[in-house]
Amino acid sequence: ISALISGCAQFTIDNKIIGNIITFLGIILVIFSAIRNLFKWQDLWIKYRSTSEMLKREKFLFMTKSGVYKNENEAFNTFVERIEGILAIESENWIEINTNVA
């Protein structure tokens, strides 16, 4: 988008209104980029999706008694331990993302 704004700037030689619109769009772009970086929405979304997929995988393995859940006696305990491990990692990642100042 910033390349488009820069490219449009060449057409503002004689038209002040278009120049003002392009300037306004540039300012809005910078503000939105700063807000996005401040709240780290993209990084958090990627981490949340990753965690969601790991939890789904564990759920389906447990429901089908596959993989590490083959042992009927310890299946539920193993399931809980693995889910808690995933959630602990998610919590650590959240703290890391939200405390790092870049």
Backbone as XML, in Angstrom:
<?xml version="1.0"?>
<chain id="A" units="angstrom">
  <residue number="1" name="ILE">
    <atom name="N" x="0.838" y="-1.194" z="0.000"/>
    <atom name="CA" x="0.000" y="0.000" z="0.000"/>
    <atom name="C" x="0.872" y="1.243" z="0.000"/>
  </residue>
  <residue number="2" name="SER">
    <atom name="N" x="1.960" y="1.211" z="0.753"/>
    <atom name="CA" x="2.818" y="2.398" z="0.791"/>
    <atom name="C" x="3.426" y="2.671" z="-0.582"/>
  </residue>
  <residue number="3" name="ALA">
    <atom name="N" x="3.714" y="1.611" z="-1.349"/>
    <atom name="CA" x="4.235" y="1.815" z="-2.701"/>
    <atom name="C" x="3.176" y="2.460" z="-3.587"/>
  </residue>
  <residue number="4" name="LEU">
    <atom name="N" x="1.927" y="2.080" z="-3.404"/>
    <atom name="CA" x="0.838" y="2.681" z="-4.165"/>
    <atom name="C" x="0.682" y="4.154" z="-3.825"/>
  </residue>
  <residue number="5" name="ILE">
    <atom name="N" x="0.787" y="4.482" z="-2.557"/>
    <atom name="CA" x="0.679" y="5.882" z="-2.140"/>
    <atom name="C" x="1.822" y="6.698" z="-2.728"/>
  </residue>
  <residue number="6" name="SER">
    <atom name="N" x="3.009" y="6.162" z="-2.696"/>
    <atom name="CA" x="4.156" y="6.864" z="-3.280"/>
    <atom name="C" x="3.988" y="7.023" z="-4.784"/>
  </residue>
  <residue number="7" name="GLY">
    <atom name="N" x="3.471" y="5.987" z="-5.437"/>
    <atom name="CA" x="3.257" y="6.052" z="-6.876"/>
    <atom name="C" x="2.201" y="7.075" z="-7.250"/>
  </residue>
  <residue number="8" name="CYS">
    <atom name="N" x="1.187" y="7.218" z="-6.430"/>
    <atom name="CA" x="0.124" y="8.193" z="-6.694"/>
    <atom name="C" x="0.599" y="9.624" z="-6.461"/>
  </residue>
  <residue number="9" name="ALA">
    <atom name="N" x="1.614" y="9.798" z="-5.691"/>
    <atom name="CA" x="2.096" y="11.141" z="-5.367"/>
    <atom name="C" x="2.547" y="11.899" z="-6.604"/>
  </residue>
  <residue number="10" name="GLN">
    <atom name="N" x="2.984" y="11.202" z="-7.630"/>
    <atom name="CA" x="3.446" y="11.877" z="-8.841"/>
    <atom name="C" x="2.307" y="12.552" z="-9.604"/>
  </residue>
  <residue number="11" name="PHE">
    <atom name="N" x="1.074" y="12.161" z="-9.354"/>
    <atom name="CA" x="-0.065" y="12.750" z="-10.054"/>
    <atom name="C" x="-0.626" y="13.987" z="-9.348"/>
  </residue>
  <residue number="12" name="THR">
    <atom name="N" x="0.005" y="14.425" z="-8.280"/>
    <atom name="CA" x="-0.526" y="15.533" z="-7.496"/>
    <atom name="C" x="0.092" y="16.870" z="-7.850"/>
  </residue>
  <residue number="13" name="ILE">
    <atom name="N" x="0.816" y="16.938" z="-8.938"/>
    <atom name="CA" x="1.509" y="18.166" z="-9.311"/>
    <atom name="C" x="0.533" y="19.330" z="-9.445"/>
  </residue>
  <residue number="14" name="ASP">
    <atom name="N" x="-0.597" y="19.115" z="-10.123"/>
    <atom name="CA" x="-1.541" y="20.202" z="-10.370"/>
    <atom name="C" x="-2.817" y="20.105" z="-9.537"/>
  </residue>
  <residue number="15" name="ASN">
    <atom name="N" x="-3.024" y="19.008" z="-8.852"/>
    <atom name="CA" x="-4.277" y="18.810" z="-8.135"/>
    <atom name="C" x="-4.020" y="18.730" z="-6.638"/>
  </residue>
  <residue number="16" name="LYS">
    <atom name="N" x="-4.360" y="19.773" z="-5.928"/>
    <atom name="CA" x="-4.099" y="19.848" z="-4.489"/>
    <atom name="C" x="-4.991" y="18.880" z="-3.698"/>
  </residue>
  <residue number="17" name="ILE">
    <atom name="N" x="-6.217" y="18.652" z="-4.154"/>
    <atom name="CA" x="-7.132" y="17.750" z="-3.442"/>
    <atom name="C" x="-6.579" y="16.328" z="-3.443"/>
  </residue>
  <residue number="18" name="ILE">
    <atom name="N" x="-6.113" y="15.868" z="-4.595"/>
    <atom name="CA" x="-5.536" y="14.517" z="-4.671"/>
    <atom name="C" x="-4.296" y="14.421" z="-3.794"/>
  </residue>
  <residue number="19" name="GLY">
    <atom name="N" x="-3.493" y="15.471" z="-3.771"/>
    <atom name="CA" x="-2.312" y="15.492" z="-2.909"/>
    <atom name="C" x="-2.683" y="15.367" z="-1.446"/>
  </residue>
  <residue number="20" name="ASN">
    <atom name="N" x="-3.749" y="16.044" z="-1.031"/>
    <atom name="CA" x="-4.207" y="15.956" z="0.358"/>
    <atom name="C" x="-4.737" y="14.567" z="0.686"/>
  </residue>
  <residue number="21" name="ILE">
    <atom name="N" x="-5.450" y="13.967" z="-0.261"/>
    <atom name="CA" x="-5.970" y="12.611" z="-0.048"/>
    <atom name="C" x="-4.818" y="11.621" z="0.097"/>
  </residue>
  <residue number="22" name="ILE">
    <atom name="N" x="-3.818" y="11.747" z="-0.757"/>
    <atom name="CA" x="-2.665" y="10.847" z="-0.689"/>
    <atom name="C" x="-1.915" y="11.029" z="0.622"/>
  </residue>
  <residue number="23" name="THR">
    <atom name="N" x="-1.757" y="12.258" z="1.054"/>
    <atom name="CA" x="-1.095" y="12.518" z="2.335"/>
    <atom name="C" x="-1.889" y="11.897" z="3.475"/>
  </residue>
  <residue number="24" name="PHE">
    <atom name="N" x="-3.211" y="12.080" z="3.456"/>
    <atom name="CA" x="-4.076" y="11.507" z="4.488"/>
    <atom name="C" x="-3.977" y="9.985" z="4.513"/>
  </residue>
  <residue number="25" name="LEU">
    <atom name="N" x="-3.985" y="9.354" z="3.333"/>
    <atom name="CA" x="-3.856" y="7.898" z="3.270"/>
    <atom name="C" x="-2.512" y="7.428" z="3.833"/>
  </residue>
  <residue number="26" name="GLY">
    <atom name="N" x="-1.461" y="8.168" z="3.545"/>
    <atom name="CA" x="-0.147" y="7.832" z="4.095"/>
    <atom name="C" x="-0.132" y="7.895" z="5.607"/>
  </residue>
  <residue number="27" name="ILE">
    <atom name="N" x="-0.759" y="8.930" z="6.168"/>
    <atom name="CA" x="-0.822" y="9.076" z="7.626"/>
    <atom name="C" x="-1.629" y="7.938" z="8.247"/>
  </residue>
  <residue number="28" name="ILE">
    <atom name="N" x="-2.766" y="7.618" z="7.642"/>
    <atom name="CA" x="-3.602" y="6.517" z="8.142"/>
    <atom name="C" x="-2.836" y="5.197" z="8.104"/>
  </residue>
  <residue number="29" name="LEU">
    <atom name="N" x="-2.098" y="4.967" z="7.038"/>
    <atom name="CA" x="-1.316" y="3.739" z="6.914"/>
    <atom name="C" x="-0.277" y="3.627" z="8.025"/>
  </residue>
  <residue number="30" name="VAL">
    <atom name="N" x="0.395" y="4.710" z="8.295"/>
    <atom name="CA" x="1.409" y="4.706" z="9.355"/>
    <atom name="C" x="0.762" y="4.456" z="10.717"/>
  </residue>
  <residue number="31" name="ILE">
    <atom name="N" x="-0.389" y="5.067" z="10.970"/>
    <atom name="CA" x="-1.075" y="4.879" z="12.253"/>
    <atom name="C" x="-1.523" y="3.429" z="12.421"/>
  </residue>
  <residue number="32" name="PHE">
    <atom name="N" x="-2.137" y="2.853" z="11.388"/>
    <atom name="CA" x="-2.580" y="1.457" z="11.470"/>
    <atom name="C" x="-1.407" y="0.495" z="11.633"/>
  </residue>
  <residue number="33" name="SER">
    <atom name="N" x="-0.315" y="0.763" z="10.962"/>
    <atom name="CA" x="0.871" y="-0.098" z="11.106"/>
    <atom name="C" x="1.421" y="-0.024" z="12.521"/>
  </residue>
  <residue number="34" name="ALA">
    <atom name="N" x="1.439" y="1.164" z="13.088"/>
    <atom name="CA" x="1.935" y="1.327" z="14.462"/>
    <atom name="C" x="1.034" y="0.607" z="15.454"/>
  </residue>
  <residue number="35" name="ILE">
    <atom name="N" x="-0.275" y="0.723" z="15.279"/>
    <atom name="CA" x="-1.213" y="0.044" z="16.183"/>
    <atom name="C" x="-1.068" y="-1.464" z="16.066"/>
  </residue>
  <residue number="36" name="ARG">
    <atom name="N" x="-0.956" y="-1.958" z="14.836"/>
    <atom name="CA" x="-0.800" y="-3.395" z="14.633"/>
    <atom name="C" x="0.469" y="-3.911" z="15.313"/>
  </residue>
  <residue number="37" name="ASN">
    <atom name="N" x="1.555" y="-3.173" z="15.166"/>
    <atom name="CA" x="2.807" y="-3.583" z="15.795"/>
    <atom name="C" x="2.752" y="-3.453" z="17.310"/>
  </residue>
  <residue number="38" name="LEU">
    <atom name="N" x="2.040" y="-2.458" z="17.797"/>
    <atom name="CA" x="1.937" y="-2.258" z="19.242"/>
    <atom name="C" x="1.221" y="-3.420" z="19.915"/>
  </residue>
  <residue number="39" name="PHE">
    <atom name="N" x="0.104" y="-3.834" z="19.351"/>
    <atom name="CA" x="-0.684" y="-4.896" z="19.963"/>
    <atom name="C" x="-0.299" y="-6.294" z="19.490"/>
  </residue>
  <residue number="40" name="LYS">
    <atom name="N" x="0.559" y="-6.416" z="18.503"/>
    <atom name="CA" x="1.104" y="-7.687" z="18.007"/>
    <atom name="C" x="0.015" y="-8.692" z="17.649"/>
  </residue>
  <residue number="41" name="TRP">
    <atom name="N" x="-1.042" y="-8.214" z="16.995"/>
    <atom name="CA" x="-2.152" y="-9.082" z="16.644"/>
    <atom name="C" x="-1.735" y="-10.227" z="15.750"/>
  </residue>
  <residue number="42" name="GLN">
    <atom name="N" x="-0.873" y="-9.973" z="14.795"/>
    <atom name="CA" x="-0.473" y="-11.023" z="13.860"/>
    <atom name="C" x="0.309" y="-12.121" z="14.587"/>
  </residue>
  <residue number="43" name="ASP">
    <atom name="N" x="1.251" y="-11.733" z="15.430"/>
    <atom name="CA" x="2.035" y="-12.730" z="16.167"/>
    <atom name="C" x="1.145" y="-13.564" z="17.086"/>
  </residue>
  <residue number="44" name="LEU">
    <atom name="N" x="0.235" y="-12.894" z="17.784"/>
    <atom name="CA" x="-0.662" y="-13.615" z="18.686"/>
    <atom name="C" x="-1.580" y="-14.561" z="17.919"/>
  </residue>
  <residue number="45" name="TRP">
    <atom name="N" x="-2.088" y="-14.118" z="16.774"/>
    <atom name="CA" x="-2.975" y="-14.964" z="15.983"/>
    <atom name="C" x="-2.254" y="-16.219" z="15.528"/>
  </residue>
  <residue number="46" name="ILE">
    <atom name="N" x="-1.021" y="-16.095" z="15.074"/>
    <atom name="CA" x="-0.248" y="-17.255" z="14.627"/>
    <atom name="C" x="-0.047" y="-18.232" z="15.777"/>
  </residue>
  <residue number="47" name="LYS">
    <atom name="N" x="0.289" y="-17.716" z="16.941"/>
    <atom name="CA" x="0.489" y="-18.585" z="18.113"/>
    <atom name="C" x="-0.823" y="-19.258" z="18.521"/>
  </residue>
  <residue number="48" name="TYR">
    <atom name="N" x="-1.924" y="-18.509" z="18.528"/>
    <atom name="CA" x="-3.210" y="-19.088" z="18.906"/>
    <atom name="C" x="-3.636" y="-20.188" z="17.938"/>
  </residue>
  <residue number="49" name="ARG">
    <atom name="N" x="-3.442" y="-19.965" z="16.649"/>
    <atom name="CA" x="-3.807" y="-20.977" z="15.663"/>
    <atom name="C" x="-2.960" y="-22.231" z="15.840"/>
  </residue>
  <residue number="50" name="SER">
    <atom name="N" x="-1.682" y="-22.037" z="16.106"/>
    <atom name="CA" x="-0.790" y="-23.179" z="16.318"/>
    <atom name="C" x="-1.245" y="-23.992" z="17.533"/>
  </residue>
  <residue number="51" name="THR">
    <atom name="N" x="-1.552" y="-23.307" z="18.608"/>
    <atom name="CA" x="-2.021" y="-23.983" z="19.821"/>
    <atom name="C" x="-3.341" y="-24.696" z="19.564"/>
  </residue>
  <residue number="52" name="SER">
    <atom name="N" x="-4.232" y="-24.054" z="18.853"/>
    <atom name="CA" x="-5.523" y="-24.658" z="18.532"/>
    <atom name="C" x="-5.345" y="-25.961" z="17.755"/>
  </residue>
  <residue number="53" name="GLU">
    <atom name="N" x="-4.455" y="-25.945" z="16.789"/>
    <atom name="CA" x="-4.228" y="-27.153" z="15.992"/>
    <atom name="C" x="-3.586" y="-28.259" z="16.824"/>
  </residue>
  <residue number="54" name="MET">
    <atom name="N" x="-2.698" y="-27.911" z="17.735"/>
    <atom name="CA" x="-2.098" y="-28.932" z="18.607"/>
    <atom name="C" x="-3.156" y="-29.546" z="19.521"/>
  </residue>
  <residue number="55" name="LEU">
    <atom name="N" x="-4.058" y="-28.702" z="20.055"/>
    <atom name="CA" x="-5.118" y="-29.213" z="20.920"/>
    <atom name="C" x="-6.078" y="-30.114" z="20.150"/>
  </residue>
  <residue number="56" name="LYS">
    <atom name="N" x="-6.416" y="-29.740" z="18.921"/>
    <atom name="CA" x="-7.283" y="-30.581" z="18.094"/>
    <atom name="C" x="-6.642" y="-31.937" z="17.839"/>
  </residue>
  <residue number="57" name="ARG">
    <atom name="N" x="-5.342" y="-31.922" z="17.562"/>
    <atom name="CA" x="-4.633" y="-33.181" z="17.286"/>
    <atom name="C" x="-4.697" y="-34.104" z="18.494"/>
  </residue>
  <residue number="58" name="GLU">
    <atom name="N" x="-4.424" y="-33.546" z="19.676"/>
    <atom name="CA" x="-4.468" y="-34.360" z="20.895"/>
    <atom name="C" x="-5.872" y="-34.901" z="21.126"/>
  </residue>
  <residue number="59" name="LYS">
    <atom name="N" x="-6.880" y="-34.074" z="20.886"/>
    <atom name="CA" x="-8.269" y="-34.509" z="21.061"/>
    <atom name="C" x="-8.585" y="-35.705" z="20.168"/>
  </residue>
  <residue number="60" name="PHE">
    <atom name="N" x="-8.207" y="-35.620" z="18.901"/>
    <atom name="CA" x="-8.526" y="-36.708" z="17.973"/>
    <atom name="C" x="-7.714" y="-37.963" z="18.267"/>
  </residue>
  <residue number="61" name="LEU">
    <atom name="N" x="-6.460" y="-37.789" z="18.683"/>
    <atom name="CA" x="-5.671" y="-38.961" z="19.082"/>
    <atom name="C" x="-6.312" y="-39.648" z="20.288"/>
  </residue>
  <residue number="62" name="PHE">
    <atom name="N" x="-6.764" y="-38.859" z="21.255"/>
    <atom name="CA" x="-7.390" y="-39.416" z="22.455"/>
    <atom name="C" x="-8.706" y="-40.102" z="22.117"/>
  </residue>
  <residue number="63" name="MET">
    <atom name="N" x="-9.516" y="-39.453" z="21.296"/>
    <atom name="CA" x="-10.829" y="-40.022" z="20.964"/>
    <atom name="C" x="-10.717" y="-41.322" z="20.174"/>
  </residue>
  <residue number="64" name="THR">
    <atom name="N" x="-9.678" y="-41.454" z="19.379"/>
    <atom name="CA" x="-9.506" y="-42.668" z="18.575"/>
    <atom name="C" x="-8.579" y="-43.684" z="19.243"/>
  </residue>
  <residue number="65" name="LYS">
    <atom name="N" x="-8.104" y="-43.352" z="20.427"/>
    <atom name="CA" x="-7.185" y="-44.243" z="21.175"/>
    <atom name="C" x="-5.972" y="-44.592" z="20.326"/>
  </residue>
  <residue number="66" name="SER">
    <atom name="N" x="-5.391" y="-43.566" z="19.687"/>
    <atom name="CA" x="-4.228" y="-43.748" z="18.826"/>
    <atom name="C" x="-2.980" y="-43.187" z="19.491"/>
  </residue>
  <residue number="67" name="GLY">
    <atom name="N" x="-1.833" y="-43.530" z="18.922"/>
    <atom name="CA" x="-0.563" y="-42.974" z="19.403"/>
    <atom name="C" x="-0.301" y="-43.302" z="20.860"/>
  </residue>
  <residue number="68" name="VAL">
    <atom name="N" x="-0.019" y="-42.269" z="21.635"/>
    <atom name="CA" x="0.317" y="-42.466" z="23.046"/>
    <atom name="C" x="-0.889" y="-42.846" z="23.892"/>
  </residue>
  <residue number="69" name="TYR">
    <atom name="N" x="-2.090" y="-42.837" z="23.329"/>
    <atom name="CA" x="-3.313" y="-43.126" z="24.067"/>
    <atom name="C" x="-3.799" y="-44.559" z="23.901"/>
  </residue>
  <residue number="70" name="LYS">
    <atom name="N" x="-2.938" y="-45.429" z="23.410"/>
    <atom name="CA" x="-3.325" y="-46.829" z="23.203"/>
    <atom name="C" x="-3.575" y="-47.552" z="24.524"/>
  </residue>
  <residue number="71" name="ASN">
    <atom name="N" x="-2.841" y="-47.189" z="25.544"/>
    <atom name="CA" x="-2.993" y="-47.817" z="26.854"/>
    <atom name="C" x="-4.271" y="-47.296" z="27.510"/>
  </residue>
  <residue number="72" name="GLU">
    <atom name="N" x="-5.271" y="-48.149" z="27.614"/>
    <atom name="CA" x="-6.574" y="-47.754" z="28.150"/>
    <atom name="C" x="-6.488" y="-47.242" z="29.592"/>
  </residue>
  <residue number="73" name="ASN">
    <atom name="N" x="-5.609" y="-47.802" z="30.396"/>
    <atom name="CA" x="-5.542" y="-47.440" z="31.812"/>
    <atom name="C" x="-5.003" y="-46.041" z="32.035"/>
  </residue>
  <residue number="74" name="GLU">
    <atom name="N" x="-4.043" y="-45.616" z="31.246"/>
    <atom name="CA" x="-3.384" y="-44.330" z="31.460"/>
    <atom name="C" x="-3.759" y="-43.278" z="30.406"/>
  </residue>
  <residue number="75" name="ALA">
    <atom name="N" x="-4.703" y="-43.572" z="29.533"/>
    <atom name="CA" x="-5.020" y="-42.676" z="28.422"/>
    <atom name="C" x="-5.478" y="-41.300" z="28.897"/>
  </residue>
  <residue number="76" name="PHE">
    <atom name="N" x="-6.413" y="-41.269" z="29.848"/>
    <atom name="CA" x="-6.938" y="-39.982" z="30.286"/>
    <atom name="C" x="-5.872" y="-39.164" z="31.003"/>
  </residue>
  <residue number="77" name="ASN">
    <atom name="N" x="-5.087" y="-39.804" z="31.857"/>
    <atom name="CA" x="-4.023" y="-39.084" z="32.564"/>
    <atom name="C" x="-2.997" y="-38.521" z="31.579"/>
  </residue>
  <residue number="78" name="THR">
    <atom name="N" x="-2.636" y="-39.305" z="30.591"/>
    <atom name="CA" x="-1.698" y="-38.847" z="29.566"/>
    <atom name="C" x="-2.288" y="-37.678" z="28.790"/>
  </residue>
  <residue number="79" name="PHE">
    <atom name="N" x="-3.577" y="-37.793" z="28.465"/>
    <atom name="CA" x="-4.266" y="-36.719" z="27.746"/>
    <atom name="C" x="-4.211" y="-35.410" z="28.533"/>
  </residue>
  <residue number="80" name="VAL">
    <atom name="N" x="-4.550" y="-35.470" z="29.791"/>
    <atom name="CA" x="-4.549" y="-34.265" z="30.631"/>
    <atom name="C" x="-3.143" y="-33.677" z="30.741"/>
  </residue>
  <residue number="81" name="GLU">
    <atom name="N" x="-2.149" y="-34.520" z="30.942"/>
    <atom name="CA" x="-0.774" y="-34.030" z="31.054"/>
    <atom name="C" x="-0.315" y="-33.349" z="29.771"/>
  </residue>
  <residue number="82" name="ARG">
    <atom name="N" x="-0.643" y="-33.942" z="28.628"/>
    <atom name="CA" x="-0.220" y="-33.355" z="27.350"/>
    <atom name="C" x="-0.950" y="-32.051" z="27.065"/>
  </residue>
  <residue number="83" name="ILE">
    <atom name="N" x="-2.240" y="-31.989" z="27.372"/>
    <atom name="CA" x="-3.004" y="-30.747" z="27.183"/>
    <atom name="C" x="-2.453" y="-29.656" z="28.093"/>
  </residue>
  <residue number="84" name="GLU">
    <atom name="N" x="-2.193" y="-29.988" z="29.326"/>
    <atom name="CA" x="-1.629" y="-28.999" z="30.257"/>
    <atom name="C" x="-0.260" y="-28.525" z="29.781"/>
  </residue>
  <residue number="85" name="GLY">
    <atom name="N" x="0.527" y="-29.414" z="29.205"/>
    <atom name="CA" x="1.823" y="-29.019" z="28.649"/>
    <atom name="C" x="1.672" y="-28.025" z="27.506"/>
  </residue>
  <residue number="86" name="ILE">
    <atom name="N" x="0.715" y="-28.287" z="26.614"/>
    <atom name="CA" x="0.463" y="-27.368" z="25.504"/>
    <atom name="C" x="0.015" y="-26.011" z="26.028"/>
  </residue>
  <residue number="87" name="LEU">
    <atom name="N" x="-0.877" y="-26.000" z="27.001"/>
    <atom name="CA" x="-1.369" y="-24.739" z="27.565"/>
    <atom name="C" x="-0.264" y="-23.974" z="28.295"/>
  </residue>
  <residue number="88" name="ALA">
    <atom name="N" x="0.636" y="-24.692" z="28.946"/>
    <atom name="CA" x="1.758" y="-24.030" z="29.620"/>
    <atom name="C" x="2.671" y="-23.354" z="28.596"/>
  </residue>
  <residue number="89" name="ILE">
    <atom name="N" x="2.930" y="-24.035" z="27.498"/>
    <atom name="CA" x="3.762" y="-23.452" z="26.440"/>
    <atom name="C" x="3.073" y="-22.221" z="25.857"/>
  </residue>
  <residue number="90" name="GLU">
    <atom name="N" x="1.763" y="-22.299" z="25.646"/>
    <atom name="CA" x="1.009" y="-21.151" z="25.126"/>
    <atom name="C" x="1.111" y="-19.960" z="26.077"/>
  </residue>
  <residue number="91" name="SER">
    <atom name="N" x="1.006" y="-20.224" z="27.354"/>
    <atom name="CA" x="1.116" y="-19.149" z="28.342"/>
    <atom name="C" x="2.501" y="-18.514" z="28.319"/>
  </residue>
  <residue number="92" name="GLU">
    <atom name="N" x="3.535" y="-19.332" z="28.222"/>
    <atom name="CA" x="4.901" y="-18.812" z="28.137"/>
    <atom name="C" x="5.086" y="-17.970" z="26.880"/>
  </residue>
  <residue number="93" name="ASN">
    <atom name="N" x="4.553" y="-18.447" z="25.754"/>
    <atom name="CA" x="4.655" y="-17.695" z="24.499"/>
    <atom name="C" x="3.937" y="-16.364" z="24.592"/>
  </residue>
  <residue number="94" name="TRP">
    <atom name="N" x="2.768" y="-16.351" z="25.220"/>
    <atom name="CA" x="2.007" y="-15.110" z="25.365"/>
    <atom name="C" x="2.793" y="-14.100" z="26.191"/>
  </residue>
  <residue number="95" name="ILE">
    <atom name="N" x="3.378" y="-14.567" z="27.277"/>
    <atom name="CA" x="4.176" y="-13.674" z="28.128"/>
    <atom name="C" x="5.377" y="-13.150" z="27.344"/>
  </residue>
  <residue number="96" name="GLU">
    <atom name="N" x="6.035" y="-14.011" z="26.591"/>
    <atom name="CA" x="7.200" y="-13.609" z="25.812"/>
    <atom name="C" x="6.834" y="-12.556" z="24.768"/>
  </residue>
  <residue number="97" name="ILE">
    <atom name="N" x="5.754" y="-12.781" z="24.045"/>
    <atom name="CA" x="5.333" y="-11.835" z="23.007"/>
    <atom name="C" x="4.956" y="-10.489" z="23.615"/>
  </residue>
  <residue number="98" name="ASN">
    <atom name="N" x="4.265" y="-10.518" z="24.737"/>
    <atom name="CA" x="3.746" y="-9.280" z="25.313"/>
    <atom name="C" x="4.726" y="-8.554" z="26.212"/>
  </residue>
  <residue number="99" name="THR">
    <atom name="N" x="5.861" y="-9.143" z="26.535"/>
    <atom name="CA" x="6.858" y="-8.434" z="27.337"/>
    <atom name="C" x="8.051" y="-7.964" z="26.522"/>
  </residue>
  <residue number="100" name="ASN">
    <atom name="N" x="8.262" y="-8.550" z="25.341"/>
    <atom name="CA" x="9.368" y="-8.114" z="24.488"/>
    <atom name="C" x="9.015" y="-6.783" z="23.847"/>
  </residue>
  <residue number="101" name="VAL">
    <atom name="N" x="9.922" y="-5.854" z="23.951"/>
    <atom name="CA" x="9.749" y="-4.556" z="23.301"/>
    <atom name="C" x="10.697" y="-4.523" z="22.134"/>
  </residue>
  <residue number="102" name="ALA">
    <atom name="N" x="10.123" y="-4.458" z="20.933"/>
    <atom name="CA" x="10.963" y="-4.482" z="19.734"/>
    <atom name="C" x="10.938" y="-3.143" z="19.046"/>
  </residue>
</chain>
